């Protein structure tokens, strides 16, 4: 798995990561338009979401060591989830199966430290190694940071869906971006 500059690394998500993933995601649900979900996930729902992720559709997490122990050494195997990424089927119909959709979320206090880039690069590598042909990103159109991240990782804008979502009492456009693998 990829390793970040500094102590951040990427690994497959495990059931024990559910609460940290839920906290990161629920912040976005309640405070931003980064997701079109309107209702925060319960822990049981997050555990089920993780349980449904396997193979090419596995979730990945960005982790960093919790910190040094009393002796100044990092505790082996003790890490903190600071972001996550996953692939999902793009559409239900069979002809769309070679295409997947990505999701990438980073803890808000750690944005702009390269964590999103590590996650997106790794999830695109997973898509490529799983035999997919392209990856789609659906980004709320005012999400400049997410659009810039995807562009930096080789995605290009392929369209805008106008007023397809409604959140916080306003209509939202969605930018479609695509990366050919």
C-alpha positions as CSV (number, residue, x, y, z in Angstrom):
1,X,0.0,0.0,0.0
2,X,1.1,3.6,-0.5
3,X,3.1,5.5,2.0
4,X,2.8,9.3,2.5
5,X,5.5,11.7,3.3
6,X,5.4,12.0,7.1
7,X,3.9,9.2,9.0
8,X,0.6,8.7,7.0
9,X,0.1,5.5,5.2
10,X,-2.8,3.8,3.3
11,X,-4.2,0.4,4.2
12,X,-7.4,-1.6,3.6
13,X,-10.1,-0.6,6.1
14,X,-11.1,-3.1,8.8
15,X,-14.2,-3.3,11.0
16,X,-12.4,-1.5,13.8
17,X,-12.2,1.6,11.6
18,X,-15.9,2.1,11.4
19,X,-16.3,4.7,14.1
20,X,-13.5,6.9,12.8
21,X,-14.9,6.6,9.2
22,X,-18.3,7.4,10.6
23,X,-17.1,10.6,12.4
24,X,-15.3,11.8,9.3
25,X,-18.3,11.2,7.0
26,X,-20.9,12.5,9.4
27,X,-19.1,15.8,9.7
28,X,-19.5,16.2,5.9
29,X,-23.1,15.1,6.0
30,X,-24.0,17.6,8.7
31,X,-21.8,20.6,7.7
32,X,-20.9,20.5,4.0
33,X,-22.1,19.7,0.5
34,X,-19.3,17.2,-0.1
35,X,-21.9,14.4,0.2
36,X,-25.6,14.6,-0.8
37,X,-26.5,12.4,2.2
38,X,-28.8,14.4,4.6
39,X,-28.9,12.0,7.5
40,X,-25.8,11.0,9.5
41,X,-24.9,7.3,9.7
42,X,-25.3,5.3,12.8
43,X,-22.4,3.1,13.9
44,X,-24.4,0.0,12.8
45,X,-24.9,1.5,9.3
46,X,-21.2,2.3,9.0
47,X,-20.3,-1.2,10.1
48,X,-22.7,-2.5,7.4
49,X,-21.2,-0.2,4.8
50,X,-17.7,-1.5,5.6
51,X,-18.9,-5.0,5.6
52,X,-20.2,-4.6,2.1
53,X,-16.8,-3.4,0.8
54,X,-14.6,-6.1,-0.5
55,X,-12.4,-7.0,-3.5
56,X,-12.4,-4.2,-6.0
57,X,-14.9,-2.2,-4.0
58,X,-12.9,-2.4,-0.7
59,X,-12.5,0.7,1.4
60,X,-9.1,2.1,2.1
61,X,-8.1,4.3,5.1
62,X,-5.3,6.8,5.6
63,X,-3.7,6.3,9.0
64,X,-1.0,7.8,11.1
65,X,0.6,6.6,14.3
66,X,-1.3,7.7,17.4
67,X,1.8,9.1,19.0
68,X,4.8,8.1,21.0
69,X,4.5,6.1,24.1
70,X,6.1,7.0,27.4
71,X,9.4,5.7,26.1
72,X,9.2,8.0,23.1
73,X,8.6,5.1,20.7
74,X,5.5,4.7,18.6
75,X,3.2,2.0,19.8
76,X,3.3,-0.9,17.3
77,X,-0.1,-1.3,15.5
78,X,-1.7,1.7,17.1
79,X,-2.9,4.2,14.5
80,X,-5.5,6.8,13.9
81,X,-7.8,7.0,10.8
82,X,-7.4,10.4,9.2
83,X,-9.2,9.8,5.9
84,X,-10.9,7.1,3.7
85,X,-11.6,6.2,0.1
86,X,-13.8,3.7,-1.7
87,X,-14.9,2.6,-5.1
88,X,-18.6,1.9,-5.9
89,X,-20.4,0.7,-9.0
90,X,-21.1,3.7,-11.2
91,X,-24.5,2.5,-12.4
92,X,-26.6,-0.6,-11.9
93,X,-27.0,-1.7,-15.6
94,X,-24.5,-4.3,-16.8
95,X,-23.0,-2.2,-19.6
96,X,-21.6,0.2,-17.0
97,X,-19.7,-2.4,-15.1
98,X,-16.2,-1.4,-16.5
99,X,-16.7,2.0,-14.8
100,X,-16.6,2.8,-11.1
101,X,-17.1,5.9,-8.9
102,X,-14.7,7.1,-6.3
103,X,-15.3,8.6,-2.9
104,X,-12.5,10.3,-0.9
105,X,-12.9,12.0,2.5
106,X,-10.2,13.5,4.7
107,X,-10.6,14.7,8.2
108,X,-11.2,18.5,7.9
109,X,-8.4,19.6,10.2
110,X,-5.9,17.7,8.1
111,X,-6.9,18.9,4.6
112,X,-4.2,20.1,2.2
113,X,-1.5,17.8,3.6
114,X,-1.5,15.4,0.7
115,X,-3.7,12.8,2.4
116,X,-6.5,13.1,-0.2
117,X,-3.9,12.7,-3.0
118,X,-2.5,9.5,-1.5
119,X,-6.0,8.1,-1.1
120,X,-7.2,9.0,-4.6
121,X,-4.0,7.7,-6.2
122,X,-4.3,4.4,-4.3
123,X,-8.0,3.9,-5.0
124,X,-7.3,4.6,-8.7
125,X,-4.5,2.0,-8.6
126,X,-7.0,-0.4,-7.1
127,X,-9.5,0.3,-9.9
128,X,-6.8,-0.3,-12.5
129,X,-5.5,-3.5,-11.0
130,X,-9.1,-4.7,-10.7
131,X,-9.6,-4.3,-14.5
132,X,-11.8,-1.3,-14.6
133,X,-11.7,1.0,-17.6
134,X,-12.5,4.4,-16.0
135,X,-13.3,6.1,-12.7
136,X,-15.9,8.7,-12.3
137,X,-16.1,11.4,-9.6
138,X,-19.4,13.3,-8.8
139,X,-18.4,16.5,-7.0
140,X,-20.7,19.2,-5.8
141,X,-19.8,21.9,-8.3
142,X,-18.6,24.5,-5.7
143,X,-16.1,21.9,-4.2
144,X,-13.0,23.6,-5.6
145,X,-10.6,21.6,-3.5
146,X,-12.1,18.3,-4.5
147,X,-12.2,19.3,-8.2
148,X,-8.5,20.4,-8.0
149,X,-7.5,17.2,-6.2
150,X,-9.2,15.1,-8.9
151,X,-7.6,17.2,-11.7
152,X,-4.2,16.8,-10.1
153,X,-4.7,13.0,-10.2
154,X,-5.5,13.0,-13.9
155,X,-9.3,13.4,-13.9
156,X,-10.9,15.8,-16.4
157,X,-14.3,17.5,-16.2
158,X,-16.8,15.9,-18.5
159,X,-20.0,17.7,-17.5
160,X,-22.2,19.5,-15.1
161,X,-25.5,18.3,-13.8
162,X,-27.5,21.4,-12.9
163,X,-29.6,21.6,-9.8
164,X,-29.8,17.8,-9.2
165,X,-29.4,18.0,-5.5
166,X,-30.9,20.0,-2.7
167,X,-29.2,20.5,0.7
168,X,-29.1,23.3,3.2
169,X,-32.1,24.9,1.4
170,X,-30.3,25.4,-1.8
171,X,-30.1,23.8,-5.2
172,X,-26.7,22.1,-6.0
173,X,-25.0,21.4,-9.2
174,X,-22.7,18.3,-9.6
175,X,-19.5,18.3,-11.6
176,X,-18.7,15.0,-13.3
177,X,-15.0,14.2,-13.6
178,X,-13.5,11.1,-15.2
179,X,-10.2,9.4,-15.4
180,X,-9.4,6.8,-18.0
181,X,-7.3,4.0,-16.6
